[in-house]
């Protein structure tokens, strides 16, 4: 009923606007100084004098008699125009009304239309209608307009109207005059109002919704019918197109769906899952701000905790679109580019030393070589530094399972291992040195001693430990003042640190290995630590003891 009342107001306004004077005969349609493109049309008018029973039409051909009856204050007749200018005169004997109508039979002759004449759109002639089809007589007059169901849709005219799955309310109620003026209008299709104003006549509440910062261009331009069929559609809300996505692609490029990996809503054509169709306070008509992933978390609520850990990836704190394409991509998770390249685009500037390690590496870390940054790092947030998936031991031992099993069985840990600081000795991205070591360490079992060869060890340990053959301060591994470290490394076939020590952990004190690799074989080591020294039983020499307080005499 609200829509009908609104349309009533529109129609009354139209009629009053077109009538020339009160208390006389008036021509409602067509009005004065217009041009039309139909030859045969219906002339409609009003007569205010209740004593007048007929009016006479002059200046044009009239179907039937020139004198037409006045009934309940209204009259109508079918007239036929001549090419060019026609002057229609209607008289009741006391007053007259004039309407100058130019019949434009050919668009090429539009220049012949007199200046000041406006285009007037009328329904093509299909017969003289009964006024009661659209009007109800009230107090014996047609002047009080009360819309009623019209017979516009029948077997001869508009037969398909109202038969689609979704029908506009006025169409379903057959109240066509809610939107169309049956007598004609200055607007195409004889509609009552221009652009969005026609829709707002009923949909007034939408005006407030549309008054936001970002407005969809069709809405801003009042082109509601660019997206909605004003009559009916197979789509909800009388949307045009075969589907919602098909409608959007009538303006927007369909390239967003031509990717290997698509965002769920895009894949199913649900554009309004992320975008508001009319207006929004957010850019791109988004349903929520893109900052801090607010729009994404409208759906991905189950993953919210994944983004709230101690260390948050900077793009996550800013905008998910820094890494992901919201529509689709040729890369998994709709990434903007392949994983290593995507990470490098930012981190080459933020962490240049990391990418120097990668580019100059002679020894590659497998995940890095395969471009799998997320094998070690979580892309969103983490409770561990550098957004690692786990703490360093948990992360490293996740792949190096044999080493993990060995370390778990040990009692004595190397300091960095005990502190979980794997990168104290190793570069996780790539290295110039074997085992991804931070600095050089001799890979050979036998090697002449030089301080530079053990730069890695000497980052923490005393670099003078093997400097002097005799000492009482540089090391506890001595027999009296004989430096046994010096003895092992300063010889023709000097031993490296790992000949005796395991770099990670051991079941024996001082990280003494349980076996010494020797070619295709290995020899066991049994080490016993005492308060003032110790003993060593090993395959490379006969059992030996050492004592700092009571030196053992060695046989040469």
C-alpha positions in Angstrom: 0.0 0.0 0.0 2.9 2.4 0.7 4.0 2.0 -2.9 0.5 2.6 -4.2 0.1 5.8 -2.2 3.4 7.1 -3.4 2.6 6.4 -7.0 -0.8 8.1 -6.5 1.0 11.2 -5.4 3.2 11.1 -8.5 0.3 10.7 -10.9 -1.7 13.5 -9.4 1.3 15.8 -9.6 1.7 14.9 -13.3 -1.9 15.6 -14.1 -2.0 18.9 -12.3 1.2 20.0 -14.0 -0.2 19.2 -17.4 -3.6 20.9 -17.0 -3.7 24.6 -18.1 -6.4 26.2 -16.0 -9.0 25.2 -13.4 -12.7 25.5 -14.2 -12.4 24.7 -17.9 -11.7 21.9 -20.3 -8.1 20.6 -20.0 -5.9 18.3 -22.1 -4.1 15.9 -19.9 -2.2 14.0 -22.6 -0.4 14.7 -24.8 0.6 18.1 -23.3 1.3 21.3 -25.3 4.6 21.7 -27.3 5.8 18.1 -27.5 6.9 15.7 -30.2 6.0 12.1 -30.5 7.1 9.1 -32.6 3.7 7.4 -32.9 1.0 8.4 -35.4 -2.0 7.1 -33.6 -2.5 7.8 -29.9 -5.1 8.4 -27.2 -6.0 12.0 -26.3 -7.1 12.3 -22.6 -8.6 15.3 -20.9 -10.7 16.6 -18.0 -13.9 18.7 -17.9 -14.6 20.6 -14.7 -18.1 21.8 -15.7 -20.5 19.0 -14.6 -23.1 20.4 -17.0 -20.9 19.6 -20.1 -21.8 16.2 -21.6 -19.5 16.3 -24.6 -16.5 18.1 -26.0 -15.4 18.6 -29.6 -11.9 17.8 -31.0 -10.5 19.8 -33.9 -7.3 19.9 -35.9 -6.6 16.2 -36.2 -8.4 13.0 -37.4 -10.5 11.5 -34.7 -11.5 7.8 -34.7 -15.3 8.0 -34.6 -17.2 11.2 -34.0 -15.4 14.5 -33.3 -17.7 15.1 -30.4 -16.8 12.7 -27.6 -18.7 12.2 -24.4 -17.7 13.4 -21.0 -18.2 10.9 -18.3 -17.5 11.6 -14.6 -15.5 14.6 -15.6 -13.2 12.9 -18.1 -13.0 12.2 -21.8 -10.8 10.3 -24.2 -10.5 9.7 -27.9 -8.2 8.1 -30.4 -6.6 10.6 -32.7 -4.4 10.2 -35.7 -1.6 12.8 -36.3 -0.3 14.1 -39.6 3.4 14.2 -40.4 4.9 17.4 -38.8 3.1 19.9 -36.6 -0.4 19.2 -35.4 -2.6 21.7 -33.5 -5.1 19.8 -31.4 -8.0 22.0 -30.1 -10.6 20.7 -27.6 -13.7 22.9 -26.9 -16.7 22.6 -24.7 -18.5 25.6 -26.1 -17.4 27.9 -23.3 -13.6 27.2 -23.1 -11.0 25.5 -25.1 -7.7 23.8 -24.6 -4.8 23.6 -27.2 -2.0 21.1 -27.5 0.6 21.5 -30.3 2.1 18.1 -31.2 4.8 17.4 -33.7 4.7 13.9 -35.2 8.3 12.8 -35.9 8.0 9.9 -38.3 11.7 9.7 -39.1 14.6 10.4 -36.6 16.5 12.0 -39.5 13.9 14.8 -39.5 14.5 15.7 -35.9 16.0 19.0 -37.0 12.5 20.0 -38.2 11.1 19.8 -34.6 10.2 23.3 -33.6 12.4 24.9 -30.9 11.2 24.4 -27.4 9.3 21.2 -28.2 10.1 18.3 -25.8 10.1 14.6 -26.5 7.0 12.9 -25.1 6.8 9.2 -24.8 3.4 7.5 -25.1 2.3 3.9 -25.2 1.7 2.8 -28.7 -2.0 2.6 -29.7 -3.6 -0.8 -29.0 -7.2 0.4 -28.7 -9.2 2.9 -26.7 -8.7 1.9 -23.1 -11.4 2.0 -20.4 -10.5 4.6 -17.9 -11.7 2.3 -15.2 -8.8 0.0 -16.0 -6.5 2.2 -14.1 -8.8 4.6 -12.3 -11.5 4.2 -9.7 -14.3 6.7 -9.6 -14.4 8.6 -6.4 -17.2 11.0 -5.6 -18.3 10.8 -9.2 -15.0 12.0 -10.6 -11.7 10.6 -12.1 -9.7 13.5 -10.6 -9.1 11.6 -7.4 -6.6 9.0 -8.6 -6.6 5.6 -7.0 -4.4 3.1 -8.7 -5.9 -0.3 -9.3 -4.8 -3.5 -11.0 -4.3 -2.9 -14.7 -4.7 -5.4 -17.6 -1.4 -4.5 -19.1 -0.3 -8.2 -19.0 -2.5 -10.4 -21.1 -2.3 -12.8 -24.0 -1.8 -10.0 -26.5 0.4 -7.6 -24.5 3.3 -8.2 -22.1 2.3 -11.8 -21.8 5.5 -12.9 -20.2 5.4 -10.2 -17.5 5.2 -11.5 -13.9 6.1 -15.1 -14.7 9.8 -15.1 -13.7 11.0 -16.5 -10.3 11.4 -13.0 -8.8 8.9 -10.3 -9.6 8.9 -6.6 -8.7 6.1 -5.9 -6.3 4.1 -3.5 -8.5 4.4 -6.0 -11.4 3.2 -8.8 -9.2 0.2 -6.7 -8.1 -0.3 -5.5 -11.7 -0.1 -1.9 -10.6 2.0 -0.7 -13.5 1.1 3.0 -12.9 3.3 2.8 -9.8 6.2 3.4 -12.2 4.6 4.2 -15.6 2.2 7.0 -16.6 -0.4 5.3 -18.8 -1.0 8.6 -20.6 2.6 9.4 -21.4 5.7 11.0 -19.9 8.7 13.2 -20.8 10.8 10.2 -19.9 11.5 7.0 -22.0 9.1 4.2 -21.4 6.7 6.7 -20.0 8.1 6.3 -16.5 7.0 8.7 -13.8 10.3 10.0 -12.5 13.9 10.1 -13.6 16.7 7.8 -12.6 16.9 6.8 -8.9 14.1 9.2 -7.9 11.6 6.8 -9.4 12.9 4.0 -7.2 13.2 6.2 -4.1 9.5 7.0 -4.4 9.0 3.6 -2.7 12.4 2.7 -1.5 12.9 5.8 0.6 14.8 3.9 3.4 17.6 3.1 0.9 18.5 6.7 0.5 20.1 6.8 3.9 22.0 3.6 3.2 23.3 5.0 0.0 24.6 8.3 1.6 28.0 6.9 2.5 31.5 7.8 1.5 31.9 5.2 -1.3 29.0 4.8 -3.7 28.7 2.3 -6.5 28.7 4.4 -9.8 25.3 3.0 -11.0 23.8 4.1 -7.6 25.5 7.4 -7.7 24.2 8.0 -11.2 20.7 6.9 -10.4 21.0 4.0 -12.7 19.3 1.4 -10.6 18.1 -0.5 -13.7 21.8 -1.0 -14.7 21.8 -3.9 -12.1 18.1 -4.5 -11.4 15.4 -5.5 -13.9 12.5 -3.2 -13.0 10.0 -5.9 -13.8 11.2 -9.4 -13.1 14.3 -11.7 -13.2 15.4 -15.2 -12.6 17.7 -13.8 -9.9 17.0 -12.6 -6.4 16.3 -8.8 -6.1 15.4 -8.9 -9.8 19.1 -8.7 -10.7 20.1 -8.8 -14.3 22.3 -11.4 -15.8 22.4 -15.2 -15.4 24.0 -14.9 -12.0 25.3 -12.3 -9.5 28.8 -12.7 -10.9 27.6 -12.5 -14.5 25.9 -9.2 -13.6 29.1 -7.8 -12.1 31.1 -8.9 -15.1 28.9 -6.8 -17.3 31.1 -3.9 -16.1 34.0 -5.4 -14.2 36.6 -7.6 -15.9 36.2 -11.3 -15.6 40.0 -11.8 -15.5 39.7 -12.2 -11.7 38.3 -15.7 -12.2 40.9 -16.8 -14.7 43.4 -18.0 -12.1 44.4 -21.4 -10.8 43.5 -20.6 -7.2 40.3 -18.6 -6.4 39.0 -17.0 -3.2 36.0 -19.0 -2.1 33.4 -16.3 -2.7 34.8 -15.6 -6.1 34.8 -19.3 -7.0 31.1 -19.5 -6.2 30.2 -16.1 -7.7 29.3 -14.5 -4.4 30.7 -11.0 -4.9 28.6 -9.5 -2.1 30.3 -11.7 0.5 33.0 -9.0 0.5 31.5 -6.1 -1.3 28.3 -4.1 -0.6 26.4 -3.6 -3.9 25.2 0.0 -3.2 27.4 2.0 -0.9 29.9 1.6 1.9 32.1 3.6 4.2 35.1 1.5 3.1 37.1 1.6 -0.1 36.1 -0.8 -2.9 32.6 -1.0 -1.3 34.0 -3.5 1.2 31.8 -4.7 4.0 34.5 -3.9 6.5 37.9 -2.0 6.5 40.8 -3.8 4.9 43.1 -2.6 7.6 44.3 -5.3 10.0 42.3 -7.9 8.0 39.0 -6.7 9.4 37.2 -7.6 6.2 38.8 -11.0 6.0 37.9 -11.9 9.6 34.2 -11.3 8.8 34.5 -14.9 7.5 37.8 -16.3 8.8 36.9 -16.0 12.5 38.1 -19.5 13.2 41.7 -18.3 12.4 41.6 -15.1 14.4 43.9 -16.5 17.2 46.5 -17.4 14.5 47.0 -13.7 14.0 47.2 -12.6 17.7 50.5 -14.2 18.8 53.5 -12.4 20.2 55.2 -11.7 16.9 52.9 -10.5 14.1 54.0 -10.3 10.5 53.9 -6.6 9.5 51.6 -7.0 6.5 49.2 -8.9 8.7 49.0 -5.8 11.0 48.4 -3.6 8.0 46.5 -5.3 5.2 46.1 -8.9 4.1 46.2 -7.7 0.5 49.9 -7.0 0.9 50.5 -10.7 0.3 47.2 -12.1 -0.9 45.0 -11.3 -3.9 41.5 -11.1 -2.6 40.0 -12.5 -5.8 42.4 -15.1 -7.2 46.0 -15.9 -8.1 48.0 -18.5 -10.0 49.7 -19.3 -6.7 48.5 -21.3 -3.7 46.6 -19.3 -1.0 46.1 -16.6 -3.6 49.6 -15.2 -3.0 50.5 -12.2 -5.2 53.6 -14.1 -6.4 55.4 -17.3 -5.7 56.5 -17.8 -2.1 60.2 -17.1 -2.3 59.7 -14.1 -4.6 56.9 -12.7 -2.5 59.0 -12.9 0.7 62.1 -11.5 -1.1 60.2 -8.4 -2.4 60.1 -7.0 1.1 62.8 -8.9 3.1 65.6 -8.2 0.6 65.3 -4.6 1.9 64.5 -5.4 5.5 67.1 -8.3 5.9 69.7 -7.8 3.3 72.2 -10.0 5.2 69.9 -13.0 4.8 69.6 -12.7 1.1 73.4 -12.2 0.8 73.8 -15.5 2.6 71.3 -17.1 0.2 72.9 -15.6 -3.0 76.5 -16.4 -2.0 75.9 -19.8 -0.4 78.0 -22.8 -1.4 75.9 -24.9 1.0 72.1 -24.6 0.8 69.5 -25.2 3.5 67.0 -27.5 1.7 63.8 -25.5 2.5 65.5 -22.4 1.3 66.7 -24.0 -1.9 63.2 -25.3 -2.6 61.7 -21.9 -1.9 59.7 -23.1 1.1 60.0 -20.2 3.5 56.9 -21.4 5.4 58.6 -24.7 6.2 60.3 -22.8 9.0 58.3 -19.5 9.3 54.6 -18.9 9.9 53.4 -16.1 7.6 51.0 -14.6 10.0 52.2 -14.5 13.6 54.2 -16.6 16.0 55.1 -16.8 19.7 58.7 -17.3 18.6 61.2 -14.8 17.2 61.5 -14.4 13.4 58.0 -15.8 13.2 59.3 -19.3 13.5 56.8 -22.1 13.7 58.4 -23.5 16.9 61.4 -22.7 19.1 64.7 -23.4 17.4 65.3 -26.9 18.8 61.8 -28.0 18.1 61.9 -26.6 14.6 65.4 -28.0 13.6 64.8 -31.3 15.2 61.6 -31.6 13.3 63.6 -32.4 10.3 66.9 -33.6 11.8 65.2 -36.4 13.7 68.3 -38.7 14.0 70.2 -35.9 15.7 67.2 -35.2 17.9 67.0 -38.8 19.1 70.7 -38.7 19.8 70.6 -35.4 21.8 67.6 -36.7 23.9 69.7 -39.6 25.0 72.6 -37.4 26.1 73.4 -36.0 29.5 75.9 -33.3 28.6 74.9 -30.6 26.1 77.0 -28.1 24.2 76.1 -24.6 25.5 74.2 -23.4 22.4 72.2 -26.7 22.2 71.4 -26.4 25.9 70.1 -22.9 25.3 68.2 -23.9 22.1 70.4 -21.5 20.1 71.1 -23.5 16.9 72.0 -20.4 14.9 74.9 -19.6 17.3 76.8 -22.1 15.1 74.7 -22.5 11.9 73.3 -20.1 9.3 69.7 -21.2 8.6 69.5 -19.8 5.1 72.8 -20.7 3.5 76.5 -20.6 4.1 79.9 -20.6 2.6 80.9 -23.4 4.9 79.9 -27.0 5.3 77.0 -27.9 7.7 75.8 -24.3 7.2 78.3 -23.2 9.8 78.6 -19.5 10.6 82.4 -19.6 10.1 85.0 -22.0 8.8 85.7 -25.3 10.6 88.0 -27.9 9.0 86.0 -30.8 7.6 89.1 -33.0 7.7 89.8 -35.3 10.7 93.6 -34.6 10.5 94.7 -31.1 9.8 97.6 -28.9 10.8 96.7 -26.4 13.6 96.1 -22.7 13.0 93.9 -20.4 15.0 91.9 -19.3 12.0 90.7 -22.8 11.3 88.8 -22.8 14.5 87.3 -19.3 14.3 83.8 -20.8 14.9 84.8 -22.4 18.2 86.8 -19.4 19.3 83.8 -17.2 19.1 82.9 -18.6 22.5 86.0 -20.7 23.7 89.3 -19.3 24.7 91.3 -18.9 21.5 94.6 -19.3 23.5 93.6 -22.8 24.7 96.2 -24.5 22.4 98.7 -21.6 22.2 101.4 -22.8 24.7 102.8 -26.3 25.2 103.2 -25.6 28.9 100.5 -23.8 31.0 98.7 -23.9 34.3 95.9 -21.5 33.4 94.8 -21.9 29.7 93.1 -25.3 30.1 92.3 -28.0 32.6 93.0 -30.7 30.0 96.7 -31.0 31.1 99.0 -33.4 32.8 100.7 -31.2 35.4 101.5 -28.2 33.2 101.6 -30.2 29.9 98.9 -28.8 27.7 97.1 -31.8 26.2 95.1 -29.7 23.8 98.4 -28.5 22.4 99.7 -32.0 22.3 96.7 -33.2 20.2 96.6 -30.5 17.6 100.3 -29.5 17.2 101.6 -32.5 15.5 102.3 -33.7 12.0 98.8 -35.2 11.9 97.0 -32.7 14.1 93.5 -33.6 15.3 90.5 -31.3 14.8 88.2 -30.5 17.7 85.6 -32.9 16.6 88.1 -35.8 16.7 87.4 -36.0 20.4 84.3 -33.7 21.0 80.8 -34.0 19.8 79.6 -30.5 18.7 76.0 -31.1 20.0 76.0 -33.4 23.0 77.3 -36.5 24.6 76.7 -39.1 27.3 80.2 -38.4 28.5 81.6 -35.3 30.3 83.2 -32.5 28.2 81.1 -33.6 25.2 83.6 -36.4 24.6 82.4 -38.5 21.8 81.4 -42.1 22.4 83.2 -43.1 19.1 85.7 -41.7 16.8 85.0 -42.0 13.0 88.0 -43.3 11.2 87.6 -44.0 7.5 84.9 -46.7 7.1 85.3 -47.6 10.8 84.8 -46.0 14.1 86.7 -46.5 17.4 85.0 -46.3 20.8 86.1 -43.7 23.4 85.6 -44.3 27.1 86.3 -41.2 29.0 86.3 -40.9 32.8 86.5 -37.5 34.5 88.1 -37.1 38.0 88.5 -34.1 40.3 92.1 -33.5 39.1 92.1 -35.1 35.7 90.8 -38.1 33.9 91.4 -41.2 31.8 90.8 -42.1 28.2 90.5 -45.5 26.6 90.4 -45.2 22.8 91.3 -47.2 19.7 93.7 -44.6 18.4 96.2 -45.0 21.3 96.6 -47.1 24.4 94.7 -46.1 27.5 96.0 -42.9 29.1 95.5 -40.9 32.2 96.2 -37.3 33.1 96.4 -35.5 36.4 96.9 -31.8 37.0 98.1 -32.2 40.6 100.0 -35.5 40.3 101.2 -35.7 36.7 101.4 -39.1 35.1 104.7 -40.1 33.6 104.2 -41.0 30.0 106.4 -43.5 28.2 107.8 -42.3 24.8 
